[in-house]
Amino acid sequence: MKGCRSCKSWQSREEFLDREDPATNGQKVQMGVCRRYAPHPAVASGAVGGAVDGRPAEAQWPSVPSDAWCSEWEPNIL
């Protein structure tokens, strides 16, 4: 079954949601990060030169649940 949990771009974290992942036998949905594309830094409104309060904006990988999937899903073949 297609899902982030079985995609080669998804990396799990030790965070679980209170619902069952349909692709598993009774396991909870697990949160992870999608590493399909490099993250883009989020720039807050009012930021000057890409900096907020003198600190550079940080880029983060998007956080996604294991039971989600996108149209660019690729199987994790080991």
Residue, then its C-alpha position, 0 to 999 in steps of 0.5 A: m500500500k502506498g504511504c509515506r512509511s513505505c517511501k524511500s524519501w521518508q525518515s521516521r521519528e519517534e513520535f506517534l499519533d493516536r490513530e491506526d495506520p491502515a498500511t500496518n497491522g495495528q501500529k499507530v501512525q508515526m510522524g516523520v520527515c519527507r526528504r524528497y526535495a531540499p527544504h526551503p527556509a521559511v521567512a517570516s513577514g517583516a524579515v530583513g535580508g532573510a533574517v528574523d531578529g538578526r538570526p538567519a531563517e532556518a530550513q526544515w524538512p516537512s513533517v508528515p504522517s506515515d499514512a500520507w502519500c504524494s504523487e511522487w511516492e517511490p517504494n523503499i526497496l532495500 
